Amino acid sequence: YTYNARNLLASVTNRRGQQRQFEYDAGGRITRWTDPDGSVSFTYDANGNVLTVTDSNGTITREYDKLNRVTKYTDSQGNTLQYAYDEVGNLVTLTYPDGKQVHYDYDAANQLIKVTDWAGRETHYEYDLNSRLINVLRPNGTQMTRVYDDAGQLLQQKEVIISSGELISQFDFAYNAAGDIRKEQIAPEPNLEVNPLEMTYAAANRLATYDGSAVQLDADGNMIFGPLSGGMANFAFDSRNRLVAAGNTAYRYDAENQRTAVSIDGQETRYVINSQSILSQVLVRTQPDGTQTYYVYGLGLIGQEKQGQYLSYHFDFRGSTVALTDETGQVTERFQYSPYGLLLSGDASITPFLFNGMYGVMTDSNGLYYMRARYYHPEIRRFVNQDVLLGIVVEGQTLNRYGFVTGKPINSIDPEGKWVVPVLVWGIGAALFLSDIFSPIEPDFSGSGALGEVWTIPGPFRAAKPIGKSCQTAMEQAKEIADDVVDVTKEFRRIKPGVKEKLTPDDLGMKGITTLKADILVSKEGVAEVFVQLVKGEFQGEGNFLVVLMDRLAEIARAGDASVLRMKSVPVNKGLRRILDRLITKPNRRFPGWKVKKEYGTYTIEIPLK
């Protein structure tokens, strides 16, 4: 790393000797960066919102309303999406490039209850008093129901054709004392036979051999020769560590690292992406012959329309597609997987949304799974290159930067390719997090990133909000805080009751950040209070940021013999605000005993430690 006279990052050189250089405006915002793959430039409005992002493929543009919400997005190929919101910020209408519209309805708690597509097809959602999803009614007369135990654990997920009662799928679960799934009964019963294979490893968890064949990696840890489609093949990565070729398949990305096209032997399939959702969504897929498939989303993927024919998706509780049904509710195809995602049965040519497909994970014809930041390879049970996140020392499995969900595929998913999430958060406990993670629901420009997916950027965090996809993302910053805040434990231990200890941004591992102030105060009653002040309110966090930061601060508070952790002035965006507002009135199993109060727009969170 090198820095300019203002202590802003000037250049980064990777292990392959490839350099990226940065230019800034007077406000410290990135205006351009250049690397061996070209230049990307940015322009901003008076509020600091990114207006344009330009590279050699074209210009991405955005328009905003008075509340800085994106109302129009045009990709580098000229496809325009439009967004309309209700008075509390929920997305109510998403307009596709050709004018097709999807409408969203919410209940008084801002939970998504109905999705209506351009053909009038309605999908309905129902929740229990704890905001857990219990019922889904699809437009083709199929229904999904969920049953939970007193602890909020999913006992059964069942899908049927309502008119006949015919079973589409059923999953029954039993848990151990730690809340992990110890038994899963599946109907129809899967065939879990997989072929044995042997792999060996080298330093830094690098794959060395696959069934006796040598595997090659470059200096940045990218696999450049390895297994693919039953043989060994070459892989190619650009200077941004993006996979650009695997065997006979080539990949193309826009300036914000959204995958926009896949070519197989020169035949290109193109995608229209809704990048405003926290997890990007493919809205339109155009195949080489011009055939287009349109996708509808609600709490994840709902269905697809191709040449006038509509198919509904049915998932297991990890979000993997287990069945497709036609407009009459009849099953047209079934799919089965190994725990690590190998497709064991089903026609993969019908849809690219298979393993974790509910969350937008795409299965390529060569067997790789596109998980946005990286590609997961189910044959080797790992990613083809390293995670941009370094892992957490106190969680040893995260230090293997190639590992998939830290070796826990039954209980975890990673639809973004860089952040392991318990299935409970995404799939079961569901409405609370799904409605924030899947925006239709809440488009959030700062929610995903490009530069941060290939380079970890130190420097002023205030650049992250206006630059969003060109700077380190909120999720990555949160992960760094989670890593570094553990080191503050030694500082916390020496704090005496009634003494206020100021934490600087450097203490939180946020070097160069000037907009965040944090104080810790231990009261005589054993309450550890963390006051977080955002001078300009520019921090854009996500739901997982709150969970991770709370968990880490709780560890610190325990080290200081506190009985309660209290956090004030929590940095919130719309997603966090929705979560916190629900916790004020509705207890949630994910946060047992948490108390949330709101006064004059400031949230106070209390977490019991003993």
Buried (B, 14 or more C-beta within 10 A) or exposed (E): EEBEEEEBBBBBEBEBEBBBBBBBEEEBBBBBBBBEBBBBBBBBEEEBBBBBBBBEBBBBBBBBEEEEBBBBBBBBBEBBBBBBBEEEBBBBBBBBBEEBEBBBBBEEBBBBBBBBBBBEBBBBBBBEEBBBBBEBBBBBBBBBBBEBEEEBBBEBBBBBBEEEEEEBBBBBBEBEEEEEBEEBEBEEEBEEEEEEEEBEBEEEBBBEBBEEEEBBBBEBBBBBBBBBBEEBBEBBBBBBBBBBBBBBBBBBBBBBBBBBBBBBEEEBBBBBBBBBBBBBBBBBBBEEEEEBBBBBBBBBBBBBBBEEEBBBBBBBBBBBBBBBBBBEBBBEBBBBBBEBBBBBEBEBEBBBBBBBBBBBBBBBBBBBBBBBBBBBBBBBBBBBBBBBBBBBEEEEEBBBBBBBBBEBBEBBBBBBBBBBBBBBBBBBBBBBBBBBBBBBBBBBBBBBBBBBBBBBBBBBBBBBBBBBBBBBBBBBBBBBBBBBBBEBBEBBEEBEBEEEBEBEBEBBBBBBBEBBBBBBBBEEEBBBBBBBEBEEEBBBBBBBBBBBBBEBBBBBBBBBBBEBBBBBBBBBBBBBBBBBBBBEEEBBBBBEEBBBBBEEEEBBBBBEBE
